[in-house]
Amino acid sequence: MNKKIIALLLGACLIFALAGCSVSHSSSSSSTVSSTVNGETTTTTTTTENGETHTETTTTTADGATTTTVDGQVVENTEAAPAAEAADPSDPTGLRAKWHEIFTGGAEGTNDDGEHFYFIYDNPDSISLAGMMITTSDGKTLSVYDYGNVLKDEDGKPYIEDVEGENTLPFDLVETNEDGFVFSFKNGVQTQFNFVDLDTIIDDMITIWEGVQNGSIAYEG
């Protein structure tokens, strides 16, 4: 065998040897363990790759807060969702507090049929939000309850656009007097409203609504 052939064979063997050196072997494994104690859940995932082991742990408390660590270092914290406030026994609907923030005054009246009228408003100089209730003479039935923005129709007459439906309650200011004002409604009925303080109108109207909620007052709306 001549020297050239021997050199070629040696070169080929060297190439294969180098190629063999470039081949690497890798291995990985992963395991997850989860446990819950006293409402607190801990999930630990252990991963081993190429001889290196890493541990990720996520702990979730009973109220929803979570903490995630990787190899003992905290990488994420999530606070618990705020707990819902318990209803105030003196304000179960939450409207007494809310209405004190958005309304400034009100008025009440009774028509010739004995029906009771309640009107609450935000700004007496330019009413943009209002609520009105009408109950039967015995107070056992709420026949009308509209609450929402006060808008004007094509004739410039105001109406309440109820926030929870397509109902509207038109009314017309007929006159004002020392004690309050007179509203006229679409059925032609006119009612004298007398001013009352904010606490009174809120207490009277919300007491009616609370009665609807607990079933002691019927609602035809």
C-alpha positions in Angstrom: 0.0 0.0 0.0 1.5 3.3 -1.0 2.0 6.2 1.2 -0.8 8.3 -0.4 -3.5 5.6 0.3 -2.3 5.3 3.9 -2.5 9.1 4.3 -6.1 9.1 3.0 -7.1 6.3 5.3 -5.6 8.0 8.3 -7.4 11.2 7.4 -10.7 9.4 7.1 -10.2 7.9 10.6 -9.4 11.3 12.1 -12.7 12.8 10.7 -14.8 10.0 12.2 -13.0 10.4 15.5 -13.7 14.1 15.6 -17.3 13.5 14.6 -17.6 11.0 17.4 -16.3 13.6 19.9 -19.0 16.1 18.9 -21.8 13.7 19.9 -23.3 14.5 23.4 -25.7 12.6 25.5 -28.3 14.5 27.5 -31.0 13.2 29.9 -33.8 14.9 31.8 -36.5 13.9 34.2 -39.3 15.7 36.0 -41.6 14.9 38.9 -44.5 16.8 40.6 -45.9 16.4 44.1 -48.9 18.2 45.4 -50.4 18.3 48.9 -53.0 20.3 50.8 -52.8 21.0 54.5 -55.3 23.2 56.4 -56.5 24.7 53.1 -53.0 25.5 51.9 -52.0 23.7 48.7 -48.3 23.2 47.9 -47.2 21.9 44.5 -43.5 21.1 43.9 -42.0 20.2 40.6 -38.4 18.9 40.5 -36.6 18.8 37.2 -33.2 17.3 36.5 -31.4 17.9 33.3 -27.8 17.2 32.4 -27.1 16.6 36.0 -28.6 19.9 37.2 -31.6 19.8 39.5 -34.1 22.7 39.8 -37.1 22.9 42.1 -40.2 25.1 41.5 -42.7 25.4 44.3 -46.1 27.1 44.2 -48.1 27.6 47.4 -51.7 28.7 47.3 -53.5 29.7 50.5 -57.1 29.2 51.3 -57.9 32.8 50.5 -56.3 32.6 47.0 -52.9 34.1 47.6 -50.1 32.4 45.7 -46.3 32.3 46.1 -44.0 30.7 43.5 -40.3 30.0 44.2 -37.6 28.6 42.0 -34.7 27.0 43.8 -35.8 28.8 47.0 -36.0 32.2 45.4 -39.3 33.9 45.2 -40.2 34.7 41.6 -43.9 35.6 41.9 -46.4 36.7 44.5 -50.1 37.1 43.9 -52.2 38.7 46.7 -55.5 37.2 47.7 -58.7 38.7 46.2 -60.3 41.2 48.7 -63.0 39.6 50.7 -66.5 40.7 49.9 -67.8 43.1 52.6 -70.6 41.7 54.6 -73.9 43.4 54.1 -74.7 46.1 56.7 -77.8 44.9 58.6 -79.0 48.5 58.7 -78.5 48.8 54.9 -79.0 45.4 53.3 -79.5 46.7 49.8 -76.5 49.1 50.1 -78.7 51.9 48.6 -79.0 54.0 51.7 -75.3 54.8 51.7 -75.2 55.1 47.9 -78.1 57.5 47.7 -76.6 59.8 50.3 -73.7 60.2 47.9 -75.6 61.0 44.7 -78.9 62.7 45.8 -79.4 66.1 47.6 -83.1 66.3 48.3 -86.6 65.0 47.7 -90.4 65.5 48.1 -93.4 63.4 48.9 -97.1 63.7 48.1 -100.5 62.0 48.0 -103.1 62.3 45.2 -106.9 62.4 45.5 -107.0 58.5 45.3 -104.7 58.2 48.3 -101.7 57.0 46.3 -98.3 57.9 47.8 -95.7 59.6 45.7 -92.0 59.8 46.4 -89.5 61.8 44.3 -85.7 62.1 44.9 -83.3 64.1 42.8 -79.6 65.1 42.5 -79.6 68.8 41.7 -82.7 71.0 42.3 -81.4 73.6 39.9 -80.8 71.2 37.0 -82.0 67.7 37.7 -80.1 65.0 35.8 -80.7 61.9 37.9 -83.9 61.1 39.8 -86.0 58.4 41.3 -89.8 58.1 41.7 -92.0 55.6 43.6 -95.7 55.4 43.7 -97.5 53.1 46.2 -101.1 52.2 46.8 -103.0 54.0 49.5 -102.4 51.1 51.9 -98.7 51.1 51.1 -98.8 47.3 50.4 -98.1 47.6 46.7 -95.3 49.4 44.9 -97.0 50.3 41.5 -94.2 52.4 40.0 -90.5 52.6 40.6 -88.3 54.3 38.1 -84.7 55.4 38.7 -82.3 56.9 36.1 -81.3 59.8 34.0 -83.8 62.7 33.5 -84.1 63.5 29.8 -86.5 65.6 27.8 -88.9 64.6 25.0 -89.5 66.4 21.7 -91.8 68.8 23.5 -89.2 69.6 26.1 -91.0 67.8 28.9 -88.9 65.8 31.3 -89.0 62.0 31.9 -87.1 59.5 33.9 -85.4 56.8 31.7 -85.2 53.8 34.0 -81.8 52.2 34.2 -83.0 48.6 34.3 -85.3 48.4 31.4 -87.2 50.3 28.6 -89.6 52.0 31.0 -89.9 55.7 31.0 -91.8 57.9 33.5 -92.9 61.3 32.0 -93.9 64.1 34.3 -94.5 67.8 33.9 -93.8 70.6 36.4 -97.1 72.5 36.6 -96.3 74.9 39.4 -94.0 75.6 42.3 -95.2 76.9 45.7 -93.8 77.6 49.2 -94.1 73.9 50.3 -92.9 72.3 47.1 -94.3 71.8 43.6 -97.1 70.2 41.6 -96.4 67.4 39.0 -98.7 66.4 36.3 -98.5 62.9 34.9 -99.5 61.4 31.5 -102.8 60.2 32.9 -103.7 63.7 33.7 -103.4 63.2 37.5 -101.8 66.1 39.3 -100.0 65.7 42.6 -98.8 68.2 45.2 -95.3 67.2 46.4 -94.0 68.7 49.6 -90.3 69.0 50.3 -88.7 66.7 52.9 -85.1 66.4 54.0 -82.7 64.0 52.4 -82.6 61.5 55.3 -86.4 61.3 55.2 -86.8 60.6 51.5 -84.1 58.1 51.4 -85.4 56.2 54.5 -89.0 56.2 53.1 -88.1 55.0 49.6 -85.5 52.4 50.6 -87.8 51.1 53.3 -90.3 50.5 50.5 -87.7 48.7 48.4 -86.5 46.6 51.3 -90.1 45.6 51.8 -90.2 44.5 48.1 -87.0 42.5 48.6 -88.3 40.7 51.7 -91.7 40.1 50.3 -93.8 42.3 52.6 -94.6 44.7 49.8 -95.8 43.6 46.3 -94.2 45.1 43.2 -96.1 45.6 40.0 -93.2 47.0 38.0 
